[in-house]
Amino acid sequence: MSELPSWLGAIISGFNQQSAIELMATLLALCYTALAIRHSLWCWPAALLSSVLTMHVMLDARLFNDAILQLYYAGMAIYGWWHWRQLAQQRTIRQSATSDLASSPMPASGSAQMQEWSWQQHLSLIVVTAAAGVLLGYLMATIWQADFPWLGAQLTCFAIVSTFLTARKVVSNWLYWVVIDAVSVYVYVSSGLYFFALLFVIYTAMATMGYLTWRRSFAQQRHQSGIFASA
């Protein structure tokens, strides 16, 4: 029987090396993404649990910088839960106030009050985030001597702001994630970490699906807003 290709063997080996906690954190992270695509409020508890479990792994490995990043993600999960609940409650109030238009089709409750930023806002965010990434990259290259310091720093900084955009229900947050996840595939392949490369291929596909789904929901939301504004 022929041997497995080296990349496939590396994927299987990487999977076998994951602890139960790491696998649970990975599954919860996938659940978070899938639920976020569907505008489910329950994406945030999944994100919180995933971040807490990953932070535990990072602390055990004494990767304190990564642990701090996971602490930020946990905080954003709590904020995202609170903000999405506020949006859902506001929509319920508006529905009650317009009960006489109940026959009009309404978008799913979780998809209410999405927003999109102008290209100027995105450009400003990208410039500021990239500058922060350069500063972090310098620290990673000179002090911590990390692998892929400059690229890794940019991925970290943009992941931080993209998480905030998701919590704020900015539609194009998914485009940021598409780029982040796709570049992460390159980093993991270059490092020989094929299990994580495959995982981020899945994330890239899910982020693409997320953008298309949210864009359709946002278009429907704008259409319904026009109906109620003219009523």
N, C-alpha and C positions, 0 to 999 in steps of 0.2 A: 504494500500500500504506500503510495507516494506521500511524502511529508507535506505538511501544511505550508502555504506561503508564509514568509517571515512576518509580514504585516498582520496576517490573520492569527498566527501564533501569538504575536504580541498583544492583540486585542483580547484573546482568550486568557493569556497570562495576566494582563492588566485587570480583567474582571475577577479572576481568581484571587488576586492580591488585595482586593477591596475588603475592608472589614464590614461587619454587619451594619455598623453605624454609618459608614461611608456610602454603602449601597442604599440605605434608607434615606440618607440626605439627598442622594442623586434622584431617587424615585420621587421624593417630595418636590424637588426642584422641577422635574418634568411635569408633575401634577400642577404645580404653580403656573407654569407657562401655559399648559392646556386650559386651565380654568380661567386665566387672565384673558386668553383669546375669546372665551365665551362670556366675558364680563362678569364672571362669578365672584362675588364677594369672598368666597371661600378660598380664593387663590392666596390671600394674604396669610391665613393661618398656616397653609402649606409652606409658604415662603418663610414664615417665622420659624417653624419647626426645622426646616432645612438649614436655615442659617445658624440656629442654636446647635444643631448636631455637627455641622461643619466647623463651627467655632470650637467645639469640644475637641474635634480631631486636630485642628490647628494648634490649640494650646498644648495638647499632648506631644505634638511634634515640635513644640517651641517655636512655631512660626507666628510670632506675635503680631507682625504687620498684617498677615492674612487674617488673623483672629480679630483684629480691630476692624478690618474691612467687613467681616461677617457681622460684627456688632452693629455697624452702620446699616447693613442690610436688614438686620432684625428690627432696628428702629424704624426703618422705612416701611417694613411690613406692618408695624403697628400704626404708623401714620396713614398708609394706604388703606387699611381697614377702616380707620376713622373717617377719612375723606370720602371714600366710596359710600359709606353708610350715610354720610351727610347728603351726598348727591341723591341717593335713593329716597331719603326722607323728603327732600325738597321736591322731587318729582311726584311723590305721593300727594303732597299738598297741592301741587299744580293740577294733578288729575282730579282731585276732589273739587277744586275750584272751577273746573271745566267739565263737570259731570254731564252737562247737557250735550257735550260733543263726544260722548262715550262711544258712539257708533263709528267714529273715525279711527282708522287703524293707528296703533301706537307702537313704537319700537320697544324691544325688550327692556324691562326695567333696569337691568344692569348696564345697558348701553347709553343711558341718559346722560346728558351734559358732558359729552366728550368735547374736546377742543382741539384746535390746530393753531400752531404758531405761524407767523409770517416768516418769509425767508430771511428777513433782516434779523429777527429774533434768533433763528437757528444759526445764522452766520455768526452773530455775536457770541452765542453759546459755544460754538465750535472753536472760535478763536481763543476764548478764555480758557476752555477746557484743554485745548492743545498746548497753551502756554503753561498751564499747571502740569501737564504731562511732561513737558520739557524739564521743568524744575524737578519733578519726581524722578524722571529718568536720570538726571545728573546725580541725584542722591543714590539711586539704585546702582549706577555704574561705578561711582567713586567710593562710596561708603560700604554698601551691601554687596557689591560685586555680583549681582544677580545675572542669570542668563536672560538674554533678550531685554536688557534694561530699558532701552528707549521705547521699544515697541510694547513691552509689558507695562510700562508706566502709562502709555497712552490708553491701552486697553483698560487699565484700572480706573483712570480718571473718567473715561467715557462711560464705563459701566456704572460709576457712581451717579453721574448726571442722568443717564438713561433710566435708572431705577426711579429717580425723582420724577422724570417725565411720565413713566408708567403710572405712578401713584397719582399724578395730576390728570391722568387720562388724556394726554396729548397723543393724538393719533400716530404721528410719525415717530414716536418712541421706538416702534418696531423696526424702522429703517436703521436707527442707530444699532439696535441689537443684531440686525442682519449683518452689518459690517463687522461689529465686535466679534460675533460668533464665527464668521467666515475667516477673519484674521486669526482667531484662536485656533482654528483647524490647522492653519499653516504653522503656527508656533508649535503645536503638539506633534504634528507630523515631523517637523524639523528636529524635535527633541526625541523622536522615536516612541512617543506615548500614543500609540495608535488607538487604545481604548478610549482615551479622552478625545482624540481627534474624531472618532466615530460619534461620540456623544455630542460633540459640537456641530457635526454635520446635521444631526437631528435637531439641535437647537436652531441652526440656521434655517432649516426647512420650516420649523414651527414659527419662527419670527416672521418669515415671509408670509405664511398663512395668517398670522396675527395681523399684519399690516393690511392685507387684502380684506380680512373680515371686519376690522375696525373701520376701514375706509368706507365699506358699504354701509355699516351701521351709522357712521357719521353723516353720510349723504342722506340716509333716511331720517335721521334726527333733524337735519337742516330743513328737509322737506316738511316734516311735521311742524317744525317751529314756524314755518311760513304759513301753514294752514291755520294754526292757532292765532298768529299775529293778525291775520286778516278776518278772523271770526268776530 
